[in-house]
Amino acid sequence: MLTRAVGRELMRVSLPLVLEAAYACWAAGDVDGFLNCLADDIVFTNHMSPEHVPFAGTVHGKAAFRRLLVKLLEDFEVLEYRPVRIAPSGDLIRGQIAFQYRHKKTGLTYSGRLRHVWRVKDKKIVRFDEYHDSERTRAFFELIASYEKSLRSPKAVDGKNGLIS
């Protein structure tokens, strides 16, 4: 449990509630609000192959994580990002998230569920692991690459409907 003073009373705030606030900040595109929940030496790992997914791999520290998040928001619009389940166990919290993103350049959307594992120390998130359906995500990024290539060719891709004209 985390605590904070509210007026003269001490209010106890559960870790899942703090995590929900972090999720709400991300869903709203509030990178600074999201980062405020993290330790300066945060370790983030997206457990996919960087060969197929540009934001996969591990980053260390808030500055590096900020760059990754800003790049992600440059390329994608967050349409939905909500916790479906949050399960705390000591300093470890597991979450299942429903998400939907739109790739800004192509208009392609990607939705599904992913898993998070968070580790909390001294009231800050110190470790954040993210697990996607690797094959499905890889296929989506291959589709983006294909559409982007088509956009550079004489034939145009209709990003709204995914049709080549």
C-alpha angles and dihedrals in degrees: 000000000000121000133206134174116251111185105309094330127086111231120201114217119194121229091242089058091051089049091051088055090052090050091049091052091052093047089053093048091247100147094172093051090049093048091050088070092058134082116246090246095049116162114210123187126184103196099220133096114278085211090072105023120045097213096046124114133047130311126187125213136010096275093056092042090049090054091051093049094046090050090049091052091047089058101033139041115217107231097169134004117161136149113247094181135005118189118184123199114174109303091342123088125187121200138185115207133197109212143174125185132181119213103229099212098048103023090231115148129212124193137170143101130295137182130238130194115194129188118202127200128171091357093303133098107250100173131031122183121186125197123192132175091273099202094045092048092047090052091050092053090048088053090051090051090049092050092047089052089050090051089059092049126078090261115078127220119222101223093195095059101017091237126144112222 
